[in-house]
Amino acid sequence: MRSTLLPGFLLCQFMLGGIAIGQTDSQTTYDLKPISQLPATRELPDPFRMSNGKRITAREQWTARRAEILRQMMATEYGRMPADAGEVKATETASDDAAVHAYTLTMGPSGKVSVPLLLTLPKGNGPFPVIVKGDLCWGRVKPDIIAAVLDRGYALAEFDRTQVAPDKDDRSTGVFPLYPDYDWGALAGWAWGYSRVIDYLETRPDIDKARIIITGHSRGGKATLLAGALDERVALTVPNGS
């Protein structure tokens, strides 16, 4: 399994903007030294200095630096991810609450990954800003918090990230056997799951595509950090206790 620790230069990257998730395919070239040959860095690295030593000085140069950081962090920390996500489909299931719409999302090759999604909508027609939380594996958000979210006119989308990748050292389920040529770990798999949920939410006219917020707690918070860095559709990344 890949490390879940976040070096300082990655935290700088997370604060400075996302990287297109499609750049993480295994065909990407990683021209990096083995970890054993990397020098020790006692201070936080300068996020604006290219690996060749040159410092970027203009906004338009950031795209190249951002891609470089992506290559570094995926190669040393999270593993390489597939660019092909497969088609995401939603099937509505029964719900005991009229405000809660329960779905099963299928994704990945031939739709072989199934993920439960609970979408709670406020009154009105929208489009609503949406908070996406991947910790349904630990149960729903508390009712008083859901009520506060709805009172502010937000939608809440809760899904189970552990159905995308198991929360244990097991590569026999979830996305891993479907993409055998990739070396990604659970955090990367969960971040991939956030993007697939966003794929579905973007098809809904009652969701504001410009105001997508993602959150998660503990390991889910670490997955949130990575998802926000990878997917530029995310307007606000709010990890909790990560």
C-alpha positions as CSV (number, residue, x, y, z in Angstrom):
1,M,0.0,0.0,0.0
2,R,1.2,3.5,-0.7
3,S,2.1,5.8,2.1
4,T,-0.7,8.0,3.5
5,L,1.6,10.7,4.8
6,L,1.6,14.1,3.1
7,P,5.0,15.8,2.6
8,G,5.0,19.6,2.9
9,F,5.4,20.2,-0.8
10,L,2.2,18.3,-1.4
11,L,0.3,20.4,1.0
12,C,1.5,23.5,-0.8
13,Q,0.2,22.0,-4.0
14,F,-3.2,21.2,-2.6
15,M,-3.6,24.8,-1.5
16,L,-2.5,26.2,-4.9
17,G,-5.0,24.4,-7.2
18,G,-6.0,21.2,-8.8
19,I,-4.5,19.0,-11.5
20,A,-6.4,17.4,-14.3
21,I,-7.1,13.8,-13.3
22,G,-6.7,12.6,-16.8
23,Q,-2.9,13.2,-16.6
24,T,-2.5,10.3,-14.1
25,D,-2.6,7.4,-16.6
26,S,0.1,4.7,-16.3
27,Q,1.5,5.8,-19.7
28,T,2.8,9.0,-18.0
29,T,6.6,9.1,-17.9
30,Y,8.2,9.3,-14.5
31,D,11.8,10.5,-14.8
32,L,12.4,10.4,-11.0
33,K,15.3,8.9,-9.0
34,P,14.5,6.0,-6.6
35,I,13.4,7.2,-3.2
36,S,16.7,5.9,-1.7
37,Q,18.7,8.3,-3.9
38,L,16.6,11.5,-3.2
39,P,18.3,14.1,-1.0
40,A,17.0,15.1,2.4
41,T,15.2,18.4,2.4
42,R,15.2,20.2,5.8
43,E,13.0,23.1,4.7
44,L,9.7,23.1,2.8
45,P,10.4,23.1,-0.9
46,D,9.6,26.1,-3.0
47,P,6.4,25.1,-4.9
48,F,7.2,27.5,-7.7
49,R,10.7,26.1,-8.5
50,M,10.9,23.6,-11.3
51,S,12.9,20.4,-10.8
52,N,15.6,21.8,-13.2
53,G,16.1,24.6,-10.6
54,K,14.4,27.4,-12.6
55,R,11.7,29.4,-10.7
56,I,8.5,30.2,-12.5
57,T,7.7,33.9,-12.6
58,A,4.4,34.0,-14.6
59,R,0.9,32.6,-14.1
60,E,1.0,30.8,-17.5
61,Q,4.1,28.8,-16.4
62,W,2.2,27.2,-13.5
63,T,0.5,24.6,-15.7
64,A,3.9,23.0,-16.4
65,R,5.0,23.2,-12.7
66,R,1.6,21.7,-11.6
67,A,2.0,18.8,-13.9
68,E,5.5,18.2,-12.6
69,I,4.3,18.1,-9.0
70,L,1.6,15.7,-10.1
71,R,4.2,13.3,-11.6
72,Q,6.2,13.5,-8.4
73,M,3.4,12.9,-5.9
74,M,1.8,10.1,-7.9
75,A,5.1,8.3,-8.5
76,T,6.3,8.6,-4.9
77,E,3.1,8.6,-2.8
78,Y,-0.1,7.5,-4.4
79,G,0.6,5.3,-7.4
80,R,-0.5,5.7,-11.0
81,M,-4.2,6.0,-11.8
82,P,-6.2,5.1,-15.0
83,A,-7.5,7.9,-17.1
84,D,-10.3,5.7,-18.4
85,A,-13.1,5.8,-15.8
86,G,-15.7,3.9,-17.7
87,E,-19.3,5.1,-17.9
88,V,-21.0,6.1,-14.7
89,K,-24.7,5.1,-14.4
90,A,-27.2,5.7,-11.6
91,T,-30.1,3.5,-10.6
92,E,-32.5,4.9,-8.1
93,T,-33.5,2.6,-5.2
94,A,-36.1,2.9,-2.5
95,S,-35.7,5.5,0.3
96,D,-37.7,6.0,3.6
97,D,-37.3,9.8,3.4
98,A,-38.9,11.8,0.6
99,A,-36.0,14.3,0.7
100,V,-33.4,11.6,0.3
101,H,-32.8,10.0,-3.1
102,A,-31.0,6.7,-2.9
103,Y,-29.0,5.5,-5.9
104,T,-26.6,2.8,-6.8
105,L,-23.8,4.1,-9.0
106,T,-22.0,1.7,-11.3
107,M,-18.6,2.7,-12.7
108,G,-15.4,1.3,-14.1
109,P,-14.9,-1.3,-16.8
110,S,-18.4,-2.8,-17.7
111,G,-19.8,-1.0,-14.6
112,K,-18.4,-3.6,-12.3
113,V,-17.9,-1.3,-9.4
114,S,-21.2,-0.5,-7.5
115,V,-21.3,2.3,-5.0
116,P,-24.3,3.5,-2.9
117,L,-25.1,7.2,-3.0
118,L,-27.6,9.1,-0.9
119,L,-28.5,12.5,-2.3
120,T,-30.4,14.8,0.0
121,L,-31.9,17.9,-1.6
122,P,-33.2,21.1,-0.1
123,K,-36.6,22.5,-1.0
124,G,-36.8,24.2,-4.4
125,N,-35.7,23.5,-7.9
126,G,-32.0,24.5,-7.7
127,P,-29.4,24.4,-9.0
128,F,-28.0,23.8,-5.5
129,P,-24.4,23.8,-4.4
130,V,-23.5,20.3,-3.3
131,I,-21.3,18.9,-0.5
132,V,-19.9,15.5,-1.4
133,K,-18.8,13.2,1.4
134,G,-17.3,9.8,0.9
135,D,-17.7,8.4,4.5
136,L,-21.0,6.6,4.2
137,C,-19.1,3.5,5.3
138,W,-19.2,5.0,8.8
139,G,-22.9,5.9,8.6
140,R,-24.8,9.0,7.6
141,V,-24.1,12.5,8.6
142,K,-25.9,13.4,11.9
143,P,-29.5,14.6,11.4
144,D,-28.9,18.1,12.9
145,I,-26.0,18.6,10.5
146,I,-28.0,17.5,7.6
147,A,-30.8,19.9,8.6
148,A,-28.2,22.8,8.8
149,V,-26.9,21.9,5.3
150,L,-30.4,21.9,3.8
151,D,-31.4,25.2,5.6
152,R,-28.5,26.9,3.9
153,G,-29.7,25.7,0.5
154,Y,-27.0,23.0,-0.1
155,A,-27.5,19.5,-1.4
156,L,-25.6,16.7,0.4
157,A,-24.2,13.7,-1.5
158,E,-23.0,10.8,0.7
159,F,-21.2,7.8,-0.8
160,D,-19.3,4.8,0.4
161,R,-15.7,5.1,-0.8
162,T,-14.8,1.6,0.6
163,Q,-16.9,0.1,-2.2
164,V,-14.5,1.7,-4.7
165,A,-11.4,0.4,-2.8
166,P,-11.4,-1.6,0.4
167,D,-10.2,0.0,3.6
168,K,-7.6,-2.7,4.2
169,D,-4.6,-4.3,2.4
170,D,-6.7,-6.2,-0.1
171,R,-6.3,-5.8,-3.8
172,S,-8.8,-8.5,-4.8
173,T,-12.0,-6.3,-4.7
174,G,-13.1,-2.9,-5.9
175,V,-11.2,-1.1,-8.7
176,F,-7.9,-2.9,-8.2
177,P,-8.6,-6.2,-10.1
178,L,-10.3,-4.2,-12.9
179,Y,-7.1,-2.1,-13.5
180,P,-4.3,-4.7,-12.9
181,D,-1.7,-2.6,-14.7
182,Y,-1.8,0.3,-12.2
183,D,0.0,0.6,-8.9
184,W,-2.4,2.9,-7.1
185,G,-3.4,2.5,-3.5
186,A,-6.6,3.0,-1.5
187,L,-6.3,6.8,-1.2
188,A,-6.0,7.1,-5.0
189,G,-8.9,4.7,-5.5
190,W,-11.0,6.8,-3.1
191,A,-10.1,10.0,-4.9
192,W,-11.1,8.3,-8.2
193,G,-14.4,7.5,-6.6
194,Y,-15.0,11.2,-5.7
195,S,-14.5,12.1,-9.3
196,R,-16.9,9.4,-10.5
197,V,-19.6,10.7,-8.1
198,I,-19.0,14.2,-9.6
199,D,-19.4,12.7,-13.1
200,Y,-22.9,11.7,-12.1
201,L,-23.8,14.9,-10.2
202,E,-22.8,17.0,-13.3
203,T,-25.6,15.3,-15.2
204,R,-28.3,16.7,-12.9
205,P,-29.9,20.0,-13.6
206,D,-30.6,20.5,-9.9
207,I,-26.8,20.6,-9.0
208,D,-24.7,23.7,-9.4
209,K,-21.7,22.5,-11.3
210,A,-19.6,25.5,-10.4
211,R,-20.1,25.0,-6.6
212,I,-19.0,21.4,-5.8
213,I,-17.6,20.9,-2.4
214,I,-15.9,17.8,-1.1
215,T,-15.2,16.6,2.4
216,G,-14.2,13.6,4.4
217,H,-12.9,12.6,7.8
218,S,-9.6,11.0,8.8
219,R,-8.6,8.6,6.0
220,G,-11.5,10.0,4.1
221,G,-10.0,13.5,4.7
222,K,-6.7,12.4,3.1
223,A,-8.7,11.0,0.2
224,T,-10.5,14.4,0.0
225,L,-7.2,16.2,-0.2
226,L,-6.0,14.1,-3.1
227,A,-9.4,14.3,-4.9
228,G,-9.4,18.1,-4.7
229,A,-5.8,18.3,-6.1
230,L,-6.6,16.0,-9.0
231,D,-10.1,17.1,-10.1
232,E,-10.4,20.8,-11.2
233,R,-14.2,20.6,-11.1
234,V,-14.0,20.8,-7.3
235,A,-14.5,24.4,-6.1
236,L,-13.7,23.8,-2.4
237,T,-11.8,21.0,-0.7
238,V,-12.6,20.7,3.0
239,P,-10.8,17.8,4.7
240,N,-11.6,17.1,8.4
241,G,-9.2,15.5,10.8
242,S,-6.9,14.2,8.1
